[in-house]
Amino acid sequence: MADHPTVDAIHGKVAARLREAGIESPRFEARLLIAHAMGVEPGYLLGHSDHRFAAEEADAAEDFAQRRANWEPMAYITGRREFWSLDFRVTPDTLIPRPDSETLIEAALEWIPSREASLSLLDLGTGSGCLLLALLSELPMAEGLGVDISAAACAVARANADRLGLALRSSFVVGDWAAAMGEARFDLAVVNPPYVPAADAATMDDGITRFEPPGAVFAEVDGLAAYRVLAPSLIRVLRPGGRAVIELGAGQAEVVQRIFVSHGFEAIGRRRDLSGRWRCLVVSRASGVKKGLSSSEKKHCKLGAGS
């Protein structure tokens, strides 16, 4: 048994490696990695500190520790991330769901008069499917469509829908923004587009810039390219009175609102995230003549593996 270290021994070793790499909360993260290596929930370790590792468990813990020390996000190592109290599978093909994006779910539900309404939902840049599936979990009569430019991301979203028991009310297609919609029309759209200016990459966490899909994070020079394409796309696919809830980057609320209003939308609300900054804009399709695109707005902008 001497060749088989205990949970306590492995925990101390992994935590030390993470601490040396500059990982915040190294002991907590070490416990998550060890539990993943053992195939158990983290709480199991609290009463089994004397468990002795099999060789394959020790090797897995070593591999996971090295990956995390290299700043690979925990969600990609474990393949899981909680969002809206639901357990989502994630891969490097999808953006990792963030708690702040739950603000979009709160805002969308606030504008829905009845949870029993038969609504048609659209999620552009669906990624893991977290926004669409979280809404469907709250709206039992609704159906939804997720769109992403990445076939691999759509496959992850479909798997999540199946695991959460929502496959019969959801579908996912590979496509570029709303161009894949044809004549379909929707009551509600949610979108978490790429909105970080490319120049900001130098100031961001290595876990984001090295591991998450860049097309889901960065949007060219000013971070607004996706919104300029999104506004005229959404006005076409929303039903009269339909609403869209759009995630915002830092300091972008006013300019994004102007973009959507210029394309025939009415701005009806904003919502702040837990840090107090404007996280999402709520717009409604207003009556009137739809404006045409300027030459700069016609520039092609593909949809990344978002949410």
Secondary structure, 3 states (H helix, E strand, C coil): CCCCCEHHHHHHHHHHHHHHCCCCCHHHHHHHHHHHHHCCCHHHHHHCCCCECCHHHHHHHHHHHHHHHCCCCHHHHHCEEEECCEEEECCCCCCCCCHHHHHHHHHHHHCCCCCCCCCEEEEECCCCCHHHHHHHHHCCCCEEEEEECCHHHHHHHHHHHHHCCCHHHEEEEECCHHHHHCCCCEEEEEECCCCECHHHHHHCCHHHHHHCCHHHCECCCCCCHHHHHHHHHHHHHEEEEEEEEEECCCCCHHHHHHHHHHCCEEEEEEEECCCCCEEEEEEEECCCCCCCCCCCCCCCCCCCCCC
